[in-house]
Amino acid sequence: MVNRIDLYLRYVLLVGLLCAVNIGICQVKSKPVLPKGSLFIIGGGDRSPELIRELIQTAKLGTADYIVVLPMATEEPEASFEAIKAQLSAAAKNKIYNFNFQGERVNDKKWLDSLENAKLVFITGGDQSKFMKVVLNTPVYAAIHKAYEKGATISGTSAGAAVMSRHMITGNQLLDTSYRETFNKLRADNIEFESGMGLLDSVIIDQHFLKRSRYNRLLSALAAYPSYECIGIDEGTAIIVHGKKITVAGVSQVVRIADPKELKVGANHLITVEDLRFSLYGAGDQFNLK
């Protein structure tokens, strides 16, 4: 005959077992799953036919697959679309669609379904803040992420590169109201960020990097997010992201700065750093994100 103490012990063991199982399930569910797609992030400037061919190869387009261009960053969406369409058409025979999600179009079910199932999505240059004002907190944002998760290649150039980051550089200085392509000061709390697409986590992208000598800007970004990796992509050059692996393509170079040691902010917001990791890569080079 089972007494009350035995029943109680069995109950305790059963509850413990269920808790252990639930914890195990939660741990499995919380394990991060990397998207199946790729990112092809171009630093702006001229895009060589070779770079476009590499983009097409990265996207692995089948005969039934199609390309969607998102021109919302630019003031001239039709001209911007026609320019990239001409380049893409020279390298691939797939259909290319222009989805200028403006106003009520952000809720267009047909366009959203097509965007989610595109094999290649290309975000044009222009103004990254303008692009994010259109898509942030809308179904368009979700559709881009779903496409990436399902295996699409998400590409962008210039402003379309900047939007890849979760914390997006706008280009504005907070301690100086005058806009400059290159920051003339290296101070903390000077760089303005806005919410980007977040397709890259813990990474901040800057573009036109060597051409416009944007070292001060990227160092300011690193001072704001010292645990991040800050990557500057030059014109005519791209990084191809597969999970945590990055491959460089194009005619110029990519700069990566990370891991600042003894980062301090002194009087007048001046930044000092004892040491940091500085890497310079060219076409064909590879490196891994943290």
ZIDA-V387196 format. One record per run of one state. SS is the DSSP state (@ for helix, = for strand, . for the rest). FROM is the first residue (numbers start at 0). TO is the last residue. If there is no record, write none. Layout:
BEGIN
ss = <SS/SS>
from = <FROM/FROM>
to = <TO/TO>
END
This chain:
BEGIN
ss = <./@/./=/./@/./=/./@/./=/./@/./@/./=/./@/./@/./=/./@/./=/./=/./=/./=/./=/./=/./@/./=/./=/./=/./=/./=/./@/=/./=/./=/.>
from = <0/3/30/37/42/48/59/65/70/76/91/94/98/102/107/108/116/119/123/127/135/138/150/152/157/158/162/164/165/166/173/186/187/190/195/199/200/202/206/214/224/228/233/236/242/244/250/253/261/263/265/266/269/272/274/281/285/288>
to = <2/29/36/41/47/58/64/69/75/90/93/97/101/106/107/115/118/122/126/134/137/149/151/156/157/161/163/164/165/172/185/186/189/194/198/199/201/205/213/223/227/232/235/241/243/249/252/260/262/264/265/268/271/273/280/284/287/289>
END
